[in-house]
Amino acid sequence: MHHHSRVQRVLSLDVRSKTLAYAVFEDAAQLLDFSVSSSADAGFQARRIEKLVGKFQPEIIVLRKIQEGSSRDTPATREAIKSICFMARRLSVPVASIEKRAIGDTFRQHCKPTKYRIALLLAACFPALTWYVPRERKPWKPEDRRMHYFDAAATGIAYFASEGTAEAVQKFLSEAESRIQPPAHSA
């Protein structure tokens, strides 16, 4: 079974009603690819998953469990997740869900687990993400679309932390913590 191997290819997702962000990992310390897609077409997420599974051959697909009654708990998001799970079964790829609390717990000892602080830590872990760190959001402003990259990556890191590699993940995050650089934003 995959749980005994140190290297595992994971396709980590951030699913919204009209958006799908993904991050592909080859173990927790190696981010292979990431992107965000948007479409108003129902079912586009499942079609995108089919292409990503063909390209990356993940051993598992990981997504954040949607809490009932949360702002993400919409009929369109539930339907997108259902279609992704159906496609994953069709392609014989297992799906795991990570609770929001587990994501916060993974990052808590390294930073205040706000989305922005987690994004800064992930950018320190994976320099390719550095250019995507948005400004810290004011409470009255909408969330920057670039935050989807970090939501997908944080879900993947939390999955690795939950699957018996927590010590290695925490060491990796500790090493990155010292490299956190606030982004230089132009006015």
C-alpha positions in Angstrom: 0.0 0.0 0.0 1.1 3.6 -0.6 1.2 4.5 3.1 4.6 2.8 3.6 6.4 4.6 0.8 8.1 7.9 1.5 7.3 9.3 -2.0 3.8 9.7 -3.0 2.3 11.7 -5.9 -0.6 13.7 -4.7 -3.1 15.8 -6.7 -4.4 18.3 -4.2 -7.5 20.4 -5.0 -9.3 23.6 -4.0 -12.8 23.3 -5.4 -15.2 26.2 -5.8 -18.4 26.5 -7.8 -16.7 27.9 -10.9 -13.0 27.4 -10.0 -10.6 24.5 -9.6 -7.1 25.0 -8.3 -4.7 22.2 -8.1 -1.2 21.4 -6.7 0.7 18.3 -7.6 3.3 17.0 -5.1 5.9 14.3 -5.3 6.1 14.0 -1.5 5.6 17.0 0.7 8.8 18.8 -0.2 8.4 18.7 -4.0 5.8 20.8 -5.8 5.6 19.6 -9.4 2.9 21.8 -10.8 0.0 24.1 -9.8 -2.7 26.1 -11.6 -6.2 27.6 -11.3 -8.9 27.1 -13.9 -12.3 28.8 -14.1 -15.4 28.1 -16.1 -19.1 28.6 -15.8 -19.7 25.2 -17.5 -21.1 22.6 -15.1 -18.8 19.7 -14.8 -15.6 21.4 -16.1 -13.8 20.4 -12.9 -14.3 16.7 -13.5 -13.1 17.0 -17.1 -10.0 18.9 -15.8 -9.4 16.1 -13.3 -9.4 13.6 -16.1 -6.7 15.5 -17.9 -4.6 16.0 -14.7 -4.8 12.3 -13.8 -3.7 11.4 -17.3 -0.8 13.9 -17.2 0.5 13.4 -13.6 -0.7 9.8 -12.6 -1.4 10.7 -9.0 -1.7 8.0 -6.4 -4.4 9.9 -4.6 -6.6 13.0 -5.0 -7.0 15.2 -1.9 -9.6 17.8 -1.4 -10.7 20.0 1.5 -13.9 18.7 3.1 -16.6 21.3 2.8 -18.2 22.1 6.2 -22.0 22.1 6.1 -23.3 25.7 6.3 -19.9 27.2 5.4 -19.5 29.9 2.7 -18.1 27.1 0.4 -21.1 24.9 1.0 -23.1 25.7 -2.1 -25.1 23.4 -4.4 -22.7 24.1 -7.3 -19.6 23.3 -5.2 -21.2 20.1 -3.8 -22.0 19.1 -7.4 -18.5 19.8 -8.5 -17.0 17.7 -5.7 -19.5 14.9 -6.5 -18.5 14.9 -10.2 -14.7 14.9 -9.3 -15.2 11.9 -7.0 -17.2 10.1 -9.7 -14.4 10.8 -12.2 -11.7 9.7 -9.7 -13.6 6.4 -9.2 -13.9 5.9 -12.9 -10.1 6.4 -13.2 -9.4 4.2 -10.1 -7.8 7.0 -8.1 -8.7 7.1 -4.4 -9.9 10.4 -3.0 -9.2 11.7 0.5 -10.8 14.7 2.3 -8.9 16.9 4.8 -10.8 18.9 7.4 -10.3 22.7 7.5 -9.1 22.2 11.2 -6.4 19.8 10.1 -5.1 22.4 7.7 -4.8 25.0 10.4 -3.3 22.5 12.8 -0.6 21.6 10.3 0.6 25.2 10.0 -0.2 26.5 13.6 3.3 25.9 15.1 5.0 27.8 12.2 2.7 30.8 11.7 -0.6 32.3 12.7 -2.8 30.0 10.6 -4.4 32.8 8.5 -4.7 32.3 4.8 -2.1 35.1 4.2 0.4 33.8 6.7 0.1 30.2 5.3 0.6 31.6 1.8 3.8 33.4 2.9 5.1 30.1 4.5 4.2 28.1 1.4 6.0 30.6 -0.8 9.0 30.1 1.4 8.7 26.4 0.9 8.1 26.5 -2.8 9.8 29.6 -4.5 7.6 29.1 -7.6 4.6 30.3 -5.6 6.4 33.5 -4.5 5.0 35.6 -7.4 1.5 34.6 -6.5 1.3 35.8 -2.9 -1.4 38.5 -2.9 -1.5 41.5 -0.6 -2.9 40.8 2.8 -6.7 41.0 2.5 -8.6 43.7 4.3 -11.7 42.3 5.9 -14.0 44.3 3.7 -12.3 43.2 0.4 -13.0 40.0 -1.5 -10.4 37.3 -1.5 -7.8 37.5 -4.2 -8.1 34.7 -6.8 -4.4 33.9 -6.4 -5.2 32.6 -2.9 -6.6 29.5 -4.6 -3.1 28.3 -5.4 -2.3 28.4 -1.7 -5.5 26.7 -0.6 -4.7 23.8 -2.9 -1.1 23.6 -1.7 -2.1 23.9 2.0 -4.5 21.0 1.6 -1.8 18.9 0.1 0.7 19.6 2.8 -2.0 18.9 5.5 -2.6 15.6 3.8 1.1 14.6 4.0 1.1 15.7 7.7 -1.9 13.4 8.4 -0.4 10.4 6.6 2.4 9.4 8.9 4.9 11.9 7.7 4.0 14.7 10.1 7.5 14.9 11.6 9.1 15.3 8.2 6.5 17.9 7.2 7.0 19.9 10.4 10.7 19.9 9.8 10.3 21.0 6.2 7.9 23.9 7.4 10.3 24.9 10.2 13.2 25.2 7.7 11.0 27.3 5.4 9.8 29.5 8.3 13.2 31.2 8.5 13.0 32.1 4.8 9.7 33.9 4.9 9.9 37.2 3.0 6.9 39.5 2.8 6.2 40.2 -0.8 7.2 43.6 -2.3 4.0 45.0 -3.7 3.9 48.1 -5.9 1.6 50.8 -4.8 
